């Protein structure tokens, strides 16, 4: 720690120095801390978290029913067995993460309520200087680190995305975004309209429907779901055979990943067959007389947007019971009583919930500078979706769209630890990626191909993201089944890596 004296009678904050600074104590940051302690013992590091506790998404979101939309055998860490139902509540996930922190003595490395304001790289010192503000006291804290590990996630925790619809100010009821759920919201006996039909709506509606007078899901267009039992038969069988939980975890992970790979491949090669299977799964719950064509037949092919798993088909059971219903239409304007649709129909409501997504968070909304110049992230080219041209000693964790986020967090942790060891062996204090001579004429494209994957949050923020190249190494391929072999095989002495 370095004291810096006084300025005008005010004591300037000391600077704390570390080898690595991890941004965020969500699923990626806690995993990064674990891997550093196991793969790089002796490395000094700190984890800075803006929120009051660990968990990220699972701490921020407090709406009823909040749960994972993918299985915990793959969303959980590879190093800690998951022993409960595949789809888990936020509380269960935080308990699991808390055990990782406690069992590996990670708590002493985490600083909560530290919101990072700026990060400045100095090539003369080969270090990052990070300034953070204590959210509880307003105090500014300064840190110095050789390497930045960006584990802050991909959306802005402070506020969700709500479109600016005409007439919203006229509505006399309450408008609520799930990301900012009021603790005192009373929906008992109320008429509720939930705008949106993604994973949030599918989670929220069955959790509140029994208490409401009625819940209406208002969607502009249908989406895909995978309904099924919240159980894993293979895991249950292995437990009956008294197989060790570590073995069960690895076997079940591999089986799920194998099945996911086959499903993803089929969604590209025979999209119509996969589409009919998914729709058939919904029809099995709602029956032959329900208007599946209007409300549950998407206009896009499977996997162009994320597909949420619906445990025990609970939202469809709510619809079949009459406690919930689906309206497929577009909003014309809000009214005093509710929402007027473009069809002319009015939906009356006491509460309107905007389950309309989130705002992409580019590098944690941190003001970055490289040698005194502001970093324009969109001017960089991504190396495998984790490093960026012209940005030294930084790796960004961005997970998978079609598989669990944590799978990539684990893979990138291996990469970072290997890279740090390689820098040490070379006596290098900095590393960055650069386009090679053979990449000189490579065409640069948007971060993700919208024909491949096009959720709203990415389309709204594409202009803020780095460019990708035509070659696989200059893009985030979103392909776990390739990256699990390719990332460990990266030649750290390849010409794309520049050391100093």
C-alpha positions in Angstrom: 0.0 0.0 0.0 1.4 3.4 -1.0 0.5 6.6 0.9 0.4 9.8 -1.2 0.4 12.6 1.2 -2.1 15.5 1.5 -3.7 17.9 -0.9 -5.3 21.1 0.6 -5.6 19.4 4.0 -7.4 16.4 2.5 -5.7 13.0 2.8 -5.5 11.4 -0.6 -6.3 7.7 -0.7 -3.5 5.3 -0.6 -3.0 2.9 -3.5 -3.3 -0.8 -3.0 -1.2 -2.9 -5.3 -2.1 -6.3 -6.7 -1.0 -8.7 -9.5 -4.6 -9.2 -10.7 -7.8 -7.2 -10.2 -11.1 -9.1 -10.8 -14.1 -6.9 -11.6 -17.3 -8.4 -10.2 -18.3 -11.1 -7.7 -20.9 -12.8 -9.8 -20.7 -16.3 -11.2 -17.6 -15.4 -13.3 -15.7 -13.4 -10.7 -16.1 -16.0 -7.9 -14.9 -18.7 -10.4 -12.0 -16.5 -11.4 -10.9 -16.1 -7.8 -11.2 -19.8 -7.2 -9.0 -20.7 -10.3 -6.4 -18.1 -9.4 -6.0 -19.6 -5.9 -5.7 -23.1 -7.3 -3.8 -22.6 -10.5 -1.7 -19.6 -9.5 -1.0 -19.8 -5.8 0.9 -16.8 -4.5 -0.7 -14.4 -7.0 -2.0 -11.4 -5.2 -5.5 -10.4 -6.3 -8.6 -8.5 -5.2 -12.2 -8.7 -6.4 -14.2 -5.5 -6.6 -18.0 -5.7 -6.5 -20.3 -2.8 -6.7 -23.2 -4.6 -5.1 -23.7 -5.3 -1.4 -22.9 -9.0 -1.7 -21.8 -11.7 -4.1 -24.1 -13.3 -6.8 -24.5 -10.7 -9.5 -27.7 -11.6 -11.3 -28.8 -13.7 -8.4 -28.4 -10.8 -6.0 -29.8 -8.1 -8.2 -33.0 -9.8 -9.3 -35.6 -10.1 -6.5 -38.8 -10.7 -8.5 -41.0 -13.6 -7.5 -39.9 -17.0 -8.9 -36.4 -15.9 -10.0 -34.6 -19.0 -11.2 -32.1 -20.2 -13.7 -33.2 -20.8 -17.3 -30.5 -23.4 -17.9 -29.4 -26.5 -15.9 -27.1 -26.2 -12.9 -25.0 -29.2 -13.9 -23.5 -27.0 -16.7 -24.3 -23.5 -15.2 -22.6 -24.7 -12.0 -18.8 -24.8 -11.8 -17.0 -27.8 -13.1 -15.1 -28.1 -9.8 -18.1 -28.2 -7.5 -20.8 -30.8 -7.9 -24.4 -29.7 -8.2 -26.6 -32.0 -6.1 -30.2 -30.6 -6.4 -32.8 -30.1 -9.2 -31.4 -29.0 -12.6 -33.3 -25.7 -12.6 -32.6 -23.8 -9.4 -33.9 -20.7 -7.6 -31.7 -17.6 -7.1 -31.5 -18.5 -3.4 -30.2 -22.0 -4.2 -27.6 -20.6 -6.6 -26.4 -18.0 -4.1 -26.1 -20.7 -1.5 -24.0 -22.8 -3.9 -21.7 -19.8 -4.7 -21.5 -18.9 -1.0 -20.2 -22.4 -0.3 -17.5 -21.9 -3.0 -16.4 -18.7 -1.3 -16.4 -20.2 2.2 -14.8 -23.5 1.3 -11.9 -21.8 -0.5 -11.4 -18.8 1.8 -12.2 -16.4 -1.0 -14.1 -13.9 1.1 -11.0 -12.1 2.3 -10.2 -11.1 -1.3 -13.7 -9.6 -2.1 -14.5 -5.9 -1.5 -18.2 -5.2 -1.7 -19.8 -1.8 -2.3 -16.8 -0.8 -4.5 -18.1 0.7 -7.8 -15.3 1.2 -10.3 -15.4 4.6 -11.9 -12.2 4.5 -14.1 -9.4 2.3 -15.2 -6.2 3.8 -16.7 -3.4 1.9 -18.3 0.1 3.3 -18.2 2.6 1.7 -20.6 5.6 3.3 -18.7 4.6 1.4 -15.6 2.8 -1.5 -17.3 0.0 -1.3 -14.8 -3.6 -0.4 -14.5 -4.8 2.2 -12.0 -8.4 1.7 -10.9 -10.5 4.2 -9.0 -13.5 2.9 -7.2 -16.2 4.7 -5.1 -17.5 3.1 -1.9 -21.3 3.1 -2.5 -21.9 3.3 1.3 -19.6 6.1 2.2 -18.9 7.9 -1.1 -15.1 7.5 -0.4 -12.8 7.0 -3.4 -10.4 4.1 -3.3 -7.5 3.6 -5.6 -6.0 0.3 -6.7 -3.1 -0.7 -9.0 -2.9 -4.0 -10.8 -0.8 -5.6 -13.6 -3.8 -7.5 -15.0 -7.5 -6.8 -15.3 -10.0 -9.7 -15.4 -13.4 -8.3 -16.4 -16.0 -10.5 -14.9 -18.7 -7.9 -14.5 -21.3 -9.6 -16.7 -23.1 -8.2 -19.7 -26.0 -6.0 -18.5 -26.4 -2.9 -16.4 -27.6 -3.9 -12.9 -28.8 -0.4 -12.0 -31.7 -0.4 -14.4 -33.5 -2.7 -16.9 -34.6 -1.9 -20.4 -38.1 -0.4 -20.8 -39.2 1.0 -24.2 -40.6 4.5 -24.2 -44.2 3.8 -25.2 -46.7 6.6 -25.8 -48.9 7.6 -22.9 -47.0 5.8 -20.1 -47.4 8.9 -17.9 -51.2 8.6 -18.2 -51.4 5.1 -16.6 -52.8 5.5 -13.1 -51.5 2.1 -11.9 -48.0 0.9 -11.2 -45.4 0.2 -13.9 -42.6 -2.2 -12.7 -39.5 -3.6 -14.3 -38.6 -7.0 -12.8 -35.0 -5.9 -12.4 -36.2 -3.2 -9.9 -38.9 -5.2 -8.2 -40.3 -3.2 -5.2 -40.3 -5.2 -2.0 -43.7 -3.9 -1.0 -45.5 -4.5 -4.3 -48.9 -5.9 -3.6 -50.3 -7.8 -6.5 -52.8 -10.0 -4.6 -56.2 -9.8 -6.3 -54.9 -7.3 -8.9 -55.1 -7.4 -12.7 -51.6 -7.7 -14.0 -50.2 -7.3 -17.5 -46.7 -8.7 -18.1 -45.1 -7.3 -21.3 -42.7 -9.7 -22.8 -42.5 -13.4 -23.4 -38.9 -14.4 -22.6 -37.4 -16.3 -19.7 -38.3 -13.5 -17.2 -42.0 -13.6 -18.1 -42.0 -17.4 -18.1 -40.5 -17.4 -14.6 -42.5 -14.5 -13.1 -46.0 -15.4 -14.4 -46.4 -18.8 -12.7 -45.0 -17.4 -9.5 -47.7 -14.7 -9.1 -50.6 -16.0 -11.1 -52.3 -17.8 -8.2 -52.4 -14.6 -6.1 -53.6 -12.2 -8.9 -57.1 -11.7 -10.1 -55.6 -12.5 -13.6 -52.3 -12.2 -15.4 -52.1 -11.4 -19.1 -48.9 -12.0 -21.0 -48.7 -9.4 -23.7 -46.2 -10.3 -26.4 -45.3 -8.7 -29.7 -44.4 -12.1 -31.1 -44.0 -15.6 -29.8 -40.8 -17.2 -28.5 -39.6 -20.8 -28.1 -39.7 -22.7 -24.8 -38.6 -26.2 -23.7 -41.0 -27.6 -21.1 -40.1 -30.6 -19.1 -39.7 -32.2 -15.7 -37.3 -30.4 -13.3 -35.4 -33.6 -12.8 -32.4 -35.4 -14.4 -33.1 -39.1 -14.7 -29.4 -40.0 -15.3 -28.3 -38.1 -12.1 -31.1 -39.8 -10.1 -30.1 -43.2 -11.3 -26.5 -42.7 -10.5 -27.4 -41.6 -7.0 -29.5 -44.7 -6.5 -26.3 -46.6 -7.5 -24.4 -44.6 -4.8 -22.0 -43.1 -7.3 -19.7 -40.4 -5.9 -21.3 -36.9 -6.5 -18.1 -35.7 -8.2 -18.5 -38.5 -10.8 -22.2 -37.8 -11.1 -21.5 -34.1 -11.8 -19.0 -34.8 -14.5 -21.0 -37.6 -16.2 -24.3 -35.6 -16.2 -22.5 -32.5 -17.5 -21.0 -34.5 -20.4 -24.4 -36.0 -21.2 -26.2 -32.6 -21.1 -23.4 -31.0 -23.3 -23.6 -33.9 -25.8 -27.4 -33.6 -26.0 -27.1 -29.8 -26.4 -24.6 -30.1 -29.2 -26.9 -32.5 -31.0 -29.9 -30.2 -30.5 -28.0 -27.1 -31.7 -26.7 -28.9 -34.8 -30.3 -30.0 -35.6 -31.6 -26.5 -35.2 -29.4 -25.4 -38.1 -29.6 -28.5 -40.2 -33.3 -29.3 -39.8 -34.9 -26.2 -38.3 -38.5 -27.0 -39.3 -38.4 -30.4 -37.6 -36.9 -28.9 -34.4 -39.5 -26.1 -34.5 -42.4 -28.6 -34.7 -40.9 -30.6 -31.8 -40.7 -27.5 -29.6 -44.2 -26.3 -30.5 -45.4 -29.9 -29.9 -44.0 -29.7 -26.3 -46.1 -26.6 -25.6 -49.2 -28.2 -27.3 -48.9 -31.2 -25.0 -49.7 -28.9 -22.0 -52.2 -26.6 -23.6 -54.2 -29.1 -25.6 -55.3 -29.3 -29.3 -57.9 -26.5 -29.0 -55.5 -23.8 -27.9 -54.4 -21.3 -30.6 -50.8 -22.4 -30.7 -50.3 -20.9 -34.2 -50.9 -17.3 -32.9 -49.4 -17.4 -29.5 -46.6 -20.0 -29.5 -45.3 -20.3 -33.1 -42.3 -18.0 -33.5 -41.4 -16.3 -36.8 -37.7 -17.1 -36.5 -35.9 -20.4 -36.6 -34.9 -22.1 -33.3 -31.9 -20.8 -31.5 -31.7 -17.4 -33.1 -32.7 -16.3 -29.6 -32.1 -18.0 -26.3 -34.6 -20.8 -25.5 -35.7 -21.0 -21.8 -36.4 -24.3 -20.1 -39.8 -24.2 -18.3 -39.7 -26.7 -15.4 -42.9 -28.8 -15.3 -44.4 -26.5 -17.9 -45.6 -24.3 -15.0 -46.5 -21.2 -17.1 -48.5 -23.4 -19.5 -50.4 -25.0 -16.6 -51.3 -21.4 -15.4 -52.6 -20.6 -18.9 -54.6 -23.8 -19.1 -56.1 -23.2 -15.6 -57.4 -19.7 -16.7 -55.3 -17.8 -14.2 -53.1 -16.5 -17.0 -53.6 -15.8 -20.7 -51.6 -14.7 -23.6 -52.3 -11.8 -26.0 -50.2 -11.5 -29.2 -50.4 -7.9 -30.4 -48.5 -4.6 -30.4 -48.9 -1.6 -28.1 -50.5 1.5 -29.5 -50.5 3.6 -26.4 -50.9 3.4 -22.6 -54.2 4.7 -21.2 -55.4 5.7 -17.8 -56.7 2.1 -17.3 -54.1 0.0 -19.0 -52.9 -0.5 -22.6 -54.6 0.1 -25.9 -53.4 -2.3 -28.6 -53.0 -1.7 -32.3 -55.9 -4.1 -32.9 -58.1 -1.6 -30.9 -58.5 -3.9 -27.9 -57.8 -2.4 -24.4 -56.1 -4.4 -21.7 -57.1 -3.0 -18.3 -54.6 -3.4 -15.5 -53.7 -2.4 -12.0 -50.1 -3.3 -12.5 -48.0 -3.4 -15.7 -44.7 -5.4 -15.5 -42.2 -4.6 -18.3 -40.3 -7.9 -18.7 -38.7 -6.3 -21.7 -35.0 -7.2 -21.2 -32.0 -5.2 -20.1 -29.3 -2.8 -21.2 -26.0 -4.2 -22.4 -23.2 -3.1 -20.1 -20.0 -2.6 -22.1 -17.0 -3.1 -19.9 -18.9 -2.3 -16.8 -19.7 1.3 -17.8 -16.1 2.1 -16.6 -14.2 5.0 -18.1 -11.2 3.3 -19.7 -8.0 5.1 -20.8 -4.9 3.7 -22.5 -1.9 6.0 -22.0 -4.1 9.0 -21.5 -6.5 8.4 -24.4 -10.1 7.3 -23.9 -10.6 3.7 -25.0 -13.2 3.5 -27.9 -14.1 -0.1 -27.5 -15.9 -0.3 -30.8 -12.7 0.6 -32.6 -11.0 -2.6 -31.4 -11.1 -6.1 -32.9 -11.9 -8.9 -30.6 -9.6 -11.9 -30.2 -11.9 -14.9 -29.5 -14.3 -12.6 -27.7 -12.0 -12.2 -24.7 -9.1 -9.9 -25.7 -9.0 -6.8 -27.8 -6.5 -5.1 -30.1 -4.7 -2.3 -28.4 -5.9 -3.1 -24.9 -3.0 -4.6 -22.8 -3.3 -7.0 -19.9 -7.0 -7.4 -20.0 -9.4 -10.4 -20.5 -13.2 -10.0 -20.7 -15.5 -12.9 -19.8 -18.5 -13.1 -22.1 -20.2 -16.5 -22.0 -22.3 -18.5 -24.4 -25.7 -17.8 -25.8 -26.6 -21.5 -26.5 -24.9 -23.1 -23.5 -24.4 -22.1 -19.9 -22.4 -19.0 -19.2 -20.2 -20.7 -16.7 -18.8 -23.2 -19.2 -16.9 -20.3 -20.8 -16.0 -18.7 -17.5 -14.2 -21.9 -16.5 -12.4 -22.1 -19.9 -11.3 -18.5 -19.8 -10.0 -18.9 -16.3 -7.7 -21.7 -17.5 -6.6 -19.4 -20.3 -5.8 -16.4 -18.0 -3.9 -18.6 -15.6 -1.9 -20.1 -18.4 -1.2 -16.6 -19.9 0.0 -15.2 -16.6 2.3 -18.2 -16.2 3.6 -17.7 -19.7 4.2 -14.0 -19.1 6.2 -14.9 -16.0 8.3 -17.4 -17.8 9.1 -14.9 -20.5 9.8 -12.1 -18.1 7.0 -10.1 -19.8 5.1 -7.4 -17.9 2.5 -6.8 -20.7 0.7 -8.6 -23.4 -1.8 -7.5 -26.0 -3.2 -8.9 -29.2 -2.7 -7.4 -32.6 -3.7 -8.2 -36.2 -1.1 -10.2 -38.0 0.3 -9.4 -41.4 -2.0 -12.2 -42.9 -5.0 -10.4 -41.3 -4.3 -7.1 -43.1 -7.1 -7.4 -45.6 -9.5 -9.3 -43.4 -13.0 -8.0 -43.5 -14.2 -6.5 -40.2 -17.8 -7.2 -39.2 -20.2 -6.5 -36.3 -19.6 -8.4 -33.0 -22.2 -11.1 -33.8 -23.9 -12.1 -37.0 -27.6 -11.1 -36.5 -28.6 -14.0 -38.8 -27.0 -16.3 -36.3 -28.2 -14.7 -33.0 -30.2 -11.5 -32.6 -31.7 -10.8 -29.1 -32.8 -7.2 -28.6 -30.2 -6.2 -26.1 -27.4 -7.1 -28.6 -29.1 -5.4 -31.5 -29.6 -2.2 -29.5 -25.9 -2.0 -28.5 -24.0 -3.5 -31.4 -22.5 -0.1 -32.2 -20.8 -0.1 -28.8 -19.1 -3.5 -29.2 -15.8 -4.5 -30.8 -15.5 -5.7 -34.4 -15.0 -9.3 -35.3 -13.0 -10.6 -38.2 -13.9 -13.3 -40.8 -11.4 -15.7 -39.2 -12.5 -17.8 -36.2 -9.7 -16.5 -33.9 -11.0 -12.9 -34.4 -14.5 -13.6 -33.2 -16.6 -15.0 -30.4 -17.7 -18.2 -32.1 -20.3 -19.0 -29.4 -19.3 -22.6 -29.9 -18.4 -24.3 -26.6 -17.9 -27.7 -28.4 -15.0 -26.2 -30.4 -13.6 -23.9 -27.8 -13.2 -26.6 -25.1 -10.5 -28.0 -27.4 -9.3 -24.8 -29.1 -8.7 -22.5 -26.1 -6.4 -24.9 -24.3 -4.4 -25.4 -27.5 -3.8 -21.6 -28.2 -0.1 -21.0 -29.0 0.7 -18.2 -26.6 3.8 -17.4 -28.8 1.7 -16.9 -31.9 2.1 -13.8 -33.9 -1.2 -12.3 -32.6 0.3 -12.0 -29.1 2.7 -9.0 -28.5 4.7 -9.0 -25.3 6.7 -6.3 -23.6 
